[in-house]
Amino acid sequence: MTRFTVLVAAPEPGSPLRAAAAEAARTLAALVGPVGSSAAAPREGSPTGADRTDVVDLAALGPALLAARPGRDVVEALETVRRSDVLLVATPQAHGSYTGLLKVFLDRLPEVGLGHGVAVPMAVVEDLRNGRTVEDDLRVLLADLGSWVLEPGLLLSRRELAEPRGVVAAWAEVAAPALGQALAVRA
């Protein structure tokens, strides 16, 4: 079954971005359904692996991300991300691009460390007219790490972050067929 992971790069733990990203992953997973197979079993109580979603909130890892030797929490987060079939990477726009928190974490992955799965870029921006840059930057970063990067990514304005369901549902309808095809090729 398909294993989804949400990687949240907001500077505060438990942010509204985390909730919106989890909603996007659930919506996309529901539309794609169980595609392919993963070595991991579904979570207990889960009827299929399609609703298996792990969340890695980078702000919760805090200063441990900068330690010379990563602790157990950071190593587990890296492994969760690496073994994902679908990795939804959510970041607020910071200085025109993704957050440094995301860069620090992804720098710990080896070359082609995300080569196993499909990455879904998601960004929250102040103004949608200026948001394409962060999505493009995310797309390049994730592709450089070996991911098959889903098109289109999800771009939300900060105002839409408070109630993202409508935007997420419309985006997921467009993105789900491409994700289904990418997962079928990867299987």
N, C-alpha and C positions, 0 to 999 in steps of 0.2 A: 504494500500500500504506500501511498505518497506521504512523505514526511515533510511537513511545513515547519519552517522556523522563522520567527520574526526577530530581527536584529534592530534594536532601538538605540539611536545615537543622540538622544536628547540629553542636555546637561543635568537634568534633574530626574531622579528615579520616579517611576510611576506617573509619568507625564501624560497629558492629553494625547500626545503623539503616540505613546504606547497603546492607548485604548483604540485610537483610530487605525493603527497598523494591525492590531489584533483583529479588528472588525474587517479590515481589507483581506487579511489572510483567511478568515472564516468564510467570507463571502466568495472569494475566489475558489477555495477548497470545495465549497458546496456546489459550485457550478462545474468544476472539473471532475469531481468524484474520484473514486479509487482508480488511478491509472498506474500501470506498471506494478512493480513490487519493490519493497525495501527489505533489507535484512532484519530490520527491527520489527518487533511485534507491536500491534496497536496498544494504546494505553488501556488499562483495566477499565471495563465499563464502556469502552468505545466499540461500536458495532463494526466499524471499518477503520483502516488506517488513514482515510481521507480527512478525518477530523483531528488527526494528531498534529498539534501545533505546540512547539516549544517557543518560549520567549526568552531572549537574552537582552537584558536591559543594561547597557554599558555603564550608565551612571551608578548603578548599584555596585559595580566592581570598583569604582573610584580609583584611588591612588594605586591599587594593585596592578592596574594596567601599565604603570610606569616602572614597576619593579624590574630590576635586572633579570631576576629569575621569576617567571610567572608562578603564582601560587596555584593551588588546586582549583579554586573558583575560575581563574582565568583559563587554565588548561581545559577544564570541563566546558567552558563557554566556547572555546576554540573548536573543540571536538564536536559539540552540538552543531555549530555552524558548518563545519566541514562535512558532516555526514547527512546534511539536509538534502532532500530532493529539490525543494523549493525554498529559497532564502529571500524573504522580503526584507529589504534593507531600508529602514526609515530614518530620515535625518531632517532636522530643521536646516534651513539655509543659514550659513554662518559666514559672514564676510564674502558673500557671493558664491560659496561652494558648500560642500558638506562639512560637518564638524570635525575638529581635530581629534575628538574622542573616537570617532569612527576610524580615522586614519591610523591612530596609535594602535587600535585593536587589530585592524586588518594587516598592519605591518608585521604582526607576529605570525601571520600565515606564511607557509612556504610558497615559492613560485608555483603557480597553477593550483594553489591550495583550495580553490573553489571549483575545480574542474569536474567534480562529480555531478553538479546539479544546475538548476536554472535559478538565476537571480532576478528579482523584481525590484527595480528602484522605486522609492517613494520619498517625496520631499514636501516639506511645508515651507511656504514662502510668504513674505509680506504682500507681494504684488505678483499676480500670475503673469503679468507682462514681462517680468524679469526672471521668471522661474526656470526657464528652459536650460539655463546655464548649469544649475545644480544637477538637474537630471542628466544632462550630457556628461558632466564630470563623474557622476556616479556610474553611468553606463561604461565609461572608459575604465574606471577603477575596477569594476567588477569583471569586465571582459579581460583585463590584464591579469586577473587572478584565475582565469580559466573558465568562468561561468558563461553559460549561454544566457544572455541578458534579454529578458522579455520586453517586447515593445507592444503597446505603449506602457511606459511607467506611470505611476500615479502621482499627480501633482495637486496639492491642496493649498488654498490660501489659509492664512492663519485664522481668518473669520470662519472658514468652513470646518476647521478643526473641532469646533464646539459641537457640531452636529454633522458628522461626515457621511452618514448612511446614504443619502441620495447620490452624492458624488461617487462614493465607493461603489454603489450598485451599478451606476451607469458605466463607470470605468471597467468593472469586473465583467460586465456583459461583452465588452469589446475585447478585453484581455484574455478571458477564459479559453476561447478557441485556440489562440496562439500558444497558451500554456499547455493545453492538452496535446497539441502537436509536438511541442518541444519535449514533453515528458515521454511521449510515445517513441520519439527518436532516441532519447536517452536510455530507454528501458532495455 
